[in-house]
Amino acid sequence: MKNLLPSILLGLTILSSTACKHPGKEADILTAAPENKDDISKNVYVDSYGEKIEVTINSTKNTATVHLSGKTYDLKKSEALPEYTASNEEYQYSEIKGNITFLKKNVDMVLFHLKKDKKESGPAKMASY
């Protein structure tokens, strides 16, 4: 019995020391999330009625995402149309010569339109004396 007690204590000591180690904790390797290298621009436009449209253009993937009136529209850039135009089967977004237009194609309904103000690019006006 005297020999059995030290054996039990030794066994419990070994068991408790190995039970506290969590496998895999020592070998955790931190991996960095891949950086998003897409060329993305985001603009918010407000028309004369106070309606707001948010347009996110991903030039790398040639896509546009339009948020209007709580809805989201995913569009693909159209190479055949002038300046920046993106569309899907039902909707079309365009930014041509300062005109921002979002329309429903099959019924020719304009959902949003804004003509951006052009900044004066001429020489500064001088005061006359």
MARRO-526398 format. One record per atom (N, C-alpha, C): residue number from 1; residue in one letter; x, y, z. Coordinates in Angstrom, 2 decimals, always signed. Layout:
N
SITE   num   residu        xx        yy        zz
SITE   NUM        A         X         Y         Z
...
// end
This chain:
129
SITE   num   residu        xx        yy        zz
SITE     1        M     +0.82     -1.17     +0.00
SITE     1        M     +0.00     +0.00     +0.00
SITE     1        M     +0.87     +1.25     +0.00
SITE     2        K     +2.03     +1.18     +0.72
SITE     2        K     +2.91     +2.32     +0.75
SITE     2        K     +3.44     +2.62     -0.63
SITE     3        N     +3.70     +1.63     -1.46
SITE     3        N     +4.21     +1.83     -2.82
SITE     3        N     +3.11     +2.31     -3.76
SITE     4        L     +1.89     +2.00     -3.45
SITE     4        L     +0.77     +2.37     -4.30
SITE     4        L     +0.43     +3.86     -4.18
SITE     5        L     +0.53     +4.44     -3.02
SITE     5        L     +0.20     +5.84     -2.81
SITE     5        L     +1.12     +6.78     -3.60
SITE     6        P     +2.43     +6.61     -3.59
SITE     6        P     +3.28     +7.49     -4.41
SITE     6        P     +3.01     +7.32     -5.92
SITE     7        S     +2.67     +6.13     -6.34
SITE     7        S     +2.35     +5.90     -7.76
SITE     7        S     +1.10     +6.65     -8.16
SITE     8        I     +0.10     +6.67     -7.29
SITE     8        I     -1.16     +7.37     -7.58
SITE     8        I     -0.90     +8.88     -7.62
SITE     9        L     -0.14     +9.39     -6.67
SITE     9        L     +0.18    +10.81     -6.64
SITE     9        L     +0.98    +11.21     -7.88
SITE    10        L     +1.92    +10.39     -8.27
SITE    10        L     +2.71    +10.68     -9.47
SITE    10        L     +1.81    +10.68    -10.71
SITE    11        G     +0.90     +9.75    -10.77
SITE    11        G     -0.03     +9.67    -11.90
SITE    11        G     -0.95    +10.88    -11.97
SITE    12        L     -1.46    +11.34    -10.82
SITE    12        L     -2.31    +12.52    -10.78
SITE    12        L     -1.54    +13.77    -11.17
SITE    13        T     -0.28    +13.87    -10.76
SITE    13        T     +0.55    +15.02    -11.09
SITE    13        T     +0.78    +15.08    -12.60
SITE    14        I     +1.07    +13.99    -13.20
SITE    14        I     +1.31    +13.93    -14.65
SITE    14        I     +0.02    +14.23    -15.40
SITE    15        L     -1.09    +13.67    -14.91
SITE    15        L     -2.38    +13.89    -15.55
SITE    15        L     -2.80    +15.36    -15.47
SITE    16        S     -2.61    +15.98    -14.32
SITE    16        S     -3.01    +17.38    -14.19
SITE    16        S     -2.11    +18.31    -14.99
SITE    17        S     -0.86    +18.00    -15.14
SITE    17        S     +0.03    +18.88    -15.91
SITE    17        S     -0.25    +18.77    -17.41
SITE    18        T     -0.64    +17.61    -17.89
SITE    18        T     -0.95    +17.48    -19.31
SITE    18        T     -2.37    +17.93    -19.61
SITE    19        A     -3.28    +17.89    -18.66
SITE    19        A     -4.66    +18.30    -18.89
SITE    19        A     -4.78    +19.80    -19.03
SITE    20        C     -3.87    +20.59    -18.48
SITE    20        C     -3.96    +22.04    -18.54
SITE    20        C     -3.48    +22.60    -19.87
SITE    21        K     -2.79    +21.81    -20.63
SITE    21        K     -2.30    +22.30    -21.92
SITE    21        K     -3.38    +22.13    -22.97
SITE    22        H     -3.61    +23.18    -23.73
SITE    22        H     -4.60    +23.14    -24.80
SITE    22        H     -3.88    +22.87    -26.11
SITE    23        P     -4.23    +21.80    -26.77
SITE    23        P     -3.56    +21.51    -28.03
SITE    23        P     -3.85    +22.59    -29.07
SITE    24        G     -2.84    +22.98    -29.78
SITE    24        G     -3.00    +23.95    -30.85
SITE    24        G     -2.80    +25.38    -30.40
SITE    25        K     -2.81    +25.66    -29.12
SITE    25        K     -2.64    +27.03    -28.64
SITE    25        K     -1.23    +27.53    -28.92
SITE    26        E     -0.26    +26.67    -28.78
SITE    26        E     +1.13    +27.08    -29.00
SITE    26        E     +1.42    +27.32    -30.47
SITE    27        A     +0.69    +26.66    -31.35
SITE    27        A     +0.99    +26.74    -32.77
SITE    27        A     +0.06    +27.68    -33.53
SITE    28        D     -0.64    +28.59    -32.81
SITE    28        D     -1.51    +29.53    -33.50
SITE    28        D     -0.69    +30.47    -34.37
SITE    29        I     -1.06    +30.56    -35.61
SITE    29        I     -0.37    +31.44    -36.55
SITE    29        I     -1.36    +32.49    -37.01
SITE    30        L     -1.00    +33.75    -36.87
SITE    30        L     -1.86    +34.83    -37.31
SITE    30        L     -1.72    +35.01    -38.80
SITE    31        T     -2.85    +35.00    -39.48
SITE    31        T     -2.82    +35.24    -40.92
SITE    31        T     -3.51    +36.56    -41.19
SITE    32        A     -2.84    +37.39    -41.95
SITE    32        A     -3.40    +38.71    -42.28
SITE    32        A     -4.48    +38.54    -43.34
SITE    33        A     -5.55    +39.30    -43.20
SITE    33        A     -6.61    +39.29    -44.20
SITE    33        A     -6.07    +39.92    -45.48
SITE    34        P     -6.41    +39.37    -46.63
SITE    34        P     -5.91    +39.95    -47.87
SITE    34        P     -6.45    +41.36    -48.08
SITE    35        E     -5.60    +42.24    -48.53
SITE    35        E     -6.01    +43.61    -48.77
SITE    35        E     -6.89    +43.69    -50.02
SITE    36        N     -7.88    +44.56    -49.95
SITE    36        N     -8.74    +44.78    -51.10
SITE    36        N     -8.04    +45.78    -52.02
SITE    37        K     -7.63    +45.33    -53.17
SITE    37        K     -6.88    +46.18    -54.10
SITE    37        K     -7.76    +46.72    -55.21
SITE    38        D     -9.08    +46.62    -55.04
SITE    38        D    -10.00    +47.13    -56.05
SITE    38        D    -10.02    +48.66    -56.01
SITE    39        D    -10.19    +49.26    -57.17
SITE    39        D    -10.31    +50.72    -57.30
SITE    39        D    -11.79    +51.07    -57.13
SITE    40        I    -12.15    +51.53    -55.92
SITE    40        I    -13.55    +51.78    -55.59
SITE    40        I    -13.75    +53.25    -55.27
SITE    41        S    -14.81    +53.83    -55.86
SITE    41        S    -15.18    +55.21    -55.53
SITE    41        S    -16.64    +55.21    -55.09
SITE    42        K    -16.93    +56.07    -54.10
SITE    42        K    -18.29    +56.13    -53.56
SITE    42        K    -18.73    +57.59    -53.56
SITE    43        N    -19.91    +57.85    -54.12
SITE    43        N    -20.46    +59.20    -54.18
SITE    43        N    -21.91    +59.18    -53.71
SITE    44        V    -22.30    +60.28    -53.07
SITE    44        V    -23.69    +60.47    -52.66
SITE    44        V    -24.17    +61.74    -53.33
SITE    45        Y    -25.31    +61.66    -54.02
SITE    45        Y    -25.88    +62.80    -54.73
SITE    45        Y    -27.28    +63.07    -54.17
SITE    46        V    -27.63    +64.35    -54.08
SITE    46        V    -28.97    +64.74    -53.63
SITE    46        V    -29.56    +65.64    -54.71
SITE    47        D    -30.77    +65.29    -55.18
SITE    47        D    -31.41    +66.08    -56.23
SITE    47        D    -32.17    +67.27    -55.64
SITE    48        S    -32.82    +68.03    -56.48
SITE    48        S    -33.53    +69.25    -56.04
SITE    48        S    -34.75    +68.93    -55.17
SITE    49        Y    -35.22    +67.68    -55.17
SITE    49        Y    -36.35    +67.27    -54.34
SITE    49        Y    -35.89    +66.72    -52.98
SITE    50        G    -34.58    +66.66    -52.78
SITE    50        G    -34.03    +66.14    -51.54
SITE    50        G    -33.84    +64.64    -51.53
SITE    51        E    -34.08    +64.00    -52.68
SITE    51        E    -33.89    +62.55    -52.76
SITE    51        E    -32.40    +62.25    -52.89
SITE    52        K    -31.95    +61.23    -52.17
SITE    52        K    -30.53    +60.90    -52.12
SITE    52        K    -30.26    +59.58    -52.81
SITE    53        I    -29.19    +59.54    -53.60
SITE    53        I    -28.74    +58.31    -54.25
SITE    53        I    -27.27    +58.11    -53.87
SITE    54        E    -26.92    +56.88    -53.55
SITE    54        E    -25.54    +56.54    -53.21
SITE    54        E    -25.03    +55.59    -54.29
SITE    55        V    -23.91    +55.95    -54.90
SITE    55        V    -23.36    +55.15    -56.00
SITE    55        V    -21.95    +54.72    -55.65
SITE    56        T    -21.71    +53.42    -55.67
SITE    56        T    -20.38    +52.86    -55.44
SITE    56        T    -19.93    +52.21    -56.73
SITE    57        I    -18.80    +52.71    -57.27
SITE    57        I    -18.28    +52.19    -58.53
SITE    57        I    -16.99    +51.44    -58.26
SITE    58        N    -16.95    +50.18    -58.70
SITE    58        N    -15.75    +49.36    -58.60
SITE    58        N    -15.16    +49.29    -60.00
SITE    59        S    -14.15    +50.12    -60.25
SITE    59        S    -13.54    +50.18    -61.58
SITE    59        S    -12.76    +48.92    -61.91
SITE    60        T    -12.27    +48.22    -60.90
SITE    60        T    -11.52    +46.99    -61.14
SITE    60        T    -12.43    +45.88    -61.67
SITE    61        K    -13.61    +45.75    -61.08
SITE    61        K    -14.55    +44.70    -61.48
SITE    61        K    -15.59    +45.18    -62.48
SITE    62        N    -15.54    +46.50    -62.85
SITE    62        N    -16.49    +47.09    -63.79
SITE    62        N    -17.93    +46.91    -63.32
SITE    63        T    -18.17    +47.20    -62.04
SITE    63        T    -19.51    +47.10    -61.48
SITE    63        T    -19.88    +48.40    -60.78
SITE    64        A    -21.18    +48.61    -60.64
SITE    64        A    -21.70    +49.75    -59.89
SITE    64        A    -22.82    +49.23    -58.99
SITE    65        T    -22.86    +49.76    -57.77
SITE    65        T    -23.93    +49.43    -56.84
SITE    65        T    -24.64    +50.74    -56.50
SITE    66        V    -25.94    +50.76    -56.72
SITE    66        V    -26.74    +51.96    -56.51
SITE    66        V    -27.70    +51.70    -55.35
SITE    67        H    -27.72    +52.63    -54.37
SITE    67        H    -28.66    +52.57    -53.26
SITE    67        H    -29.62    +53.75    -53.41
SITE    68        L    -30.90    +53.44    -53.55
SITE    68        L    -31.93    +54.48    -53.73
SITE    68        L    -33.21    +54.02    -53.05
SITE    69        S    -33.77    +54.86    -52.21
SITE    69        S    -35.05    +54.60    -51.53
SITE    69        S    -35.05    +53.26    -50.79
SITE    70        G    -33.95    +52.93    -50.13
SITE    70        G    -33.88    +51.70    -49.35
SITE    70        G    -33.65    +50.44    -50.15
SITE    71        K    -33.45    +50.56    -51.45
SITE    71        K    -33.21    +49.39    -52.30
SITE    71        K    -31.79    +49.45    -52.86
SITE    72        T    -31.25    +48.29    -53.17
SITE    72        T    -29.90    +48.18    -53.73
SITE    72        T    -29.98    +47.55    -55.11
SITE    73        Y    -29.26    +48.15    -56.06
SITE    73        Y    -29.26    +47.67    -57.44
SITE    73        Y    -27.80    +47.39    -57.84
SITE    74        D    -27.53    +46.17    -58.30
SITE    74        D    -26.21    +45.80    -58.76
SITE    74        D    -26.19    +45.87    -60.29
SITE    75        L    -25.24    +46.64    -60.82
SITE    75        L    -25.18    +46.88    -62.25
SITE    75        L    -23.79    +46.56    -62.78
SITE    76        K    -23.71    +46.32    -64.07
SITE    76        K    -22.44    +46.03    -64.76
SITE    76        K    -22.15    +47.15    -65.74
SITE    77        K    -20.89    +47.59    -65.79
SITE    77        K    -20.51    +48.69    -66.68
SITE    77        K    -20.75    +48.32    -68.14
SITE    78        S    -21.31    +49.27    -68.88
SITE    78        S    -21.58    +49.08    -70.30
SITE    78        S    -20.48    +49.78    -71.09
SITE    79        E    -19.70    +49.02    -71.81
SITE    79        E    -18.59    +49.59    -72.59
SITE    79        E    -19.09    +50.28    -73.85
SITE    80        A    -20.22    +49.86    -74.37
SITE    80        A    -20.72    +50.40    -75.64
SITE    80        A    -21.32    +51.80    -75.50
SITE    81        L    -21.72    +52.16    -74.29
SITE    81        L    -22.38    +53.45    -74.09
SITE    81        L    -21.36    +54.50    -73.66
SITE    82        P    -21.68    +55.78    -73.84
SITE    82        P    -20.71    +56.85    -73.58
SITE    82        P    -20.43    +57.06    -72.09
SITE    83        E    -19.28    +57.68    -71.81
SITE    83        E    -18.80    +58.01    -70.47
SITE    83        E    -19.08    +56.86    -69.51
SITE    84        Y    -19.59    +57.13    -68.30
SITE    84        Y    -19.84    +56.02    -67.38
SITE    84        Y    -21.31    +55.64    -67.40
SITE    85        T    -21.58    +54.43    -67.85
SITE    85        T    -22.93    +53.89    -67.88
SITE    85        T    -22.86    +52.45    -67.40
SITE    86        A    -23.76    +52.09    -66.49
SITE    86        A    -23.84    +50.71    -66.00
SITE    86        A    -25.30    +50.30    -65.99
SITE    87        S    -25.55    +49.02    -66.24
SITE    87        S    -26.95    +48.59    -66.30
SITE    87        S    -27.06    +47.10    -65.99
SITE    88        N    -28.30    +46.68    -65.78
SITE    88        N    -28.65    +45.26    -65.74
SITE    88        N    -29.89    +45.10    -66.62
SITE    89        E    -30.64    +44.03    -66.46
SITE    89        E    -31.79    +43.80    -67.33
SITE    89        E    -32.86    +44.87    -67.17
SITE    90        E    -33.00    +45.44    -65.95
SITE    90        E    -34.11    +46.36    -65.68
SITE    90        E    -33.71    +47.81    -65.48
SITE    91        Y    -32.50    +48.07    -64.99
SITE    91        Y    -32.12    +49.43    -64.59
SITE    91        Y    -30.85    +49.90    -65.28
SITE    92        Q    -30.71    +51.22    -65.36
SITE    92        Q    -29.52    +51.82    -65.98
SITE    92        Q    -29.11    +53.07    -65.20
SITE    93        Y    -27.83    +53.15    -64.88
SITE    93        Y    -27.25    +54.32    -64.23
SITE    93        Y    -26.27    +54.95    -65.22
SITE    94        S    -26.31    +56.28    -65.34
SITE    94        S    -25.35    +56.94    -66.22
SITE    94        S    -24.90    +58.26    -65.60
SITE    95        E    -23.67    +58.60    -65.90
SITE    95        E    -23.09    +59.88    -65.51
SITE    95        E    -22.44    +60.43    -66.77
SITE    96        I    -23.19    +61.28    -67.48
SITE    96        I    -22.75    +61.79    -68.77
SITE    96        I    -22.82    +63.31    -68.74
SITE    97        K    -21.70    +63.95    -68.97
SITE    97        K    -21.60    +65.42    -69.03
SITE    97        K    -22.26    +66.09    -67.84
SITE    98        G    -22.01    +65.56    -66.64
SITE    98        G    -22.54    +66.17    -65.43
SITE    98        G    -23.97    +65.80    -65.10
SITE    99        N    -24.61    +65.00    -65.92
SITE    99        N    -25.97    +64.54    -65.64
SITE    99        N    -25.93    +63.15    -65.03
SITE   100        I    -26.45    +63.04    -63.81
SITE   100        I    -26.55    +61.75    -63.12
SITE   100        I    -27.98    +61.27    -63.33
SITE   101        T    -28.14    +60.09    -63.93
SITE   101        T    -29.48    +59.58    -64.22
SITE   101        T    -29.56    +58.11    -63.82
SITE   102        F    -30.64    +57.74    -63.15
SITE   102        F    -30.91    +56.35    -62.82
SITE   102        F    -32.33    +56.08    -63.28
SITE   103        L    -32.49    +55.11    -64.17
SITE   103        L    -33.83    +54.87    -64.72
SITE   103        L    -34.17    +53.40    -64.81
SITE   104        K    -35.46    +53.15    -64.89
SITE   104        K    -35.98    +51.80    -65.12
SITE   104        K    -36.20    +51.69    -66.62
SITE   105        K    -35.47    +50.77    -67.25
SITE   105        K    -35.40    +50.73    -68.71
SITE   105        K    -36.69    +50.31    -69.40
SITE   106        N    -37.35    +49.27    -68.93
SITE   106        N    -38.47    +48.73    -69.70
SITE   106        N    -39.68    +49.65    -69.74
SITE   107        V    -39.75    +50.66    -68.85
SITE   107        V    -40.87    +51.60    -68.88
SITE   107        V    -40.39    +53.03    -69.09
SITE   108        D    -39.11    +53.22    -69.34
SITE   108        D    -38.51    +54.54    -69.53
SITE   108        D    -38.90    +55.50    -68.40
SITE   109        M    -38.78    +55.02    -67.16
SITE   109        M    -39.12    +55.82    -65.99
SITE   109        M    -37.84    +56.28    -65.31
SITE   110        V    -37.68    +57.60    -65.17
SITE   110        V    -36.50    +58.15    -64.50
SITE   110        V    -36.77    +58.10    -62.99
SITE   111        L    -35.92    +57.38    -62.28
SITE   111        L    -36.06    +57.26    -60.84
SITE   111        L    -35.27    +58.34    -60.10
SITE   112        F    -34.20    +58.83    -60.72
SITE   112        F    -33.37    +59.88    -60.12
SITE   112        F    -32.66    +60.62    -61.23
SITE   113        H    -32.62    +61.96    -61.10
SITE   113        H    -31.88    +62.78    -62.08
SITE   113        H    -31.30    +63.98    -61.37
SITE   114        L    -30.05    +64.28    -61.69
SITE   114        L    -29.37    +65.42    -61.11
SITE   114        L    -28.41    +65.99    -62.14
SITE   115        K    -28.46    +67.28    -62.31
SITE   115        K    -27.49    +67.96    -63.17
SITE   115        K    -26.52    +68.66    -62.23
SITE   116        K    -25.28    +68.19    -62.24
SITE   116        K    -24.28    +68.76    -61.35
SITE   116        K    -23.92    +70.17    -61.81
SITE   117        D    -23.72    +71.07    -60.84
SITE   117        D    -23.30    +72.43    -61.15
SITE   117        D    -21.88    +72.41    -61.67
SITE   118        K    -21.66    +73.15    -62.73
SITE   118        K    -20.31    +73.26    -63.27
SITE   118        K    -19.63    +74.43    -62.59
SITE   119        K    -18.40    +74.19    -62.16
SITE   119        K    -17.62    +75.25    -61.52
SITE   119        K    -17.07    +76.16    -62.60
SITE   120        E    -16.99    +77.43    -62.28
SITE   120        E    -16.42    +78.38    -63.25
SITE   120        E    -14.95    +78.08    -63.41
SITE   121        S    -14.53    +77.92    -64.64
SITE   121        S    -13.13    +77.58    -64.89
SITE   121        S    -12.38    +78.72    -65.54
SITE   122        G    -13.04    +79.83    -65.77
SITE   122        G    -12.39    +80.99    -66.40
SITE   122        G    -11.57    +81.78    -65.41
SITE   123        P    -10.97    +82.87    -65.88
SITE   123        P    -10.15    +83.69    -64.97
SITE   123        P    -11.04    +84.38    -63.94
SITE   124        A    -10.44    +84.69    -62.81
SITE   124        A    -11.18    +85.34    -61.74
SITE   124        A    -11.61    +86.73    -62.20
SITE   125        K    -12.83    +87.10    -61.78
SITE   125        K    -13.35    +88.41    -62.16
SITE   125        K    -12.62    +89.48    -61.35
SITE   126        M    -12.31    +90.58    -62.02
SITE   126        M    -11.60    +91.66    -61.36
SITE   126        M    -12.59    +92.80    -61.10
SITE   127        A    -12.39    +93.45    -59.99
SITE   127        A    -13.25    +94.59    -59.65
SITE   127        A    -12.87    +95.77    -60.51
SITE   128        S    -13.85    +96.51    -60.98
SITE   128        S    -13.55    +97.71    -61.78
SITE   128        S    -13.65    +98.93    -60.87
SITE   129        Y    -12.77    +99.88    -61.08
SITE   129        Y    -12.74   +101.09    -60.27
SITE   129        Y    -13.33   +102.26    -61.00
// end
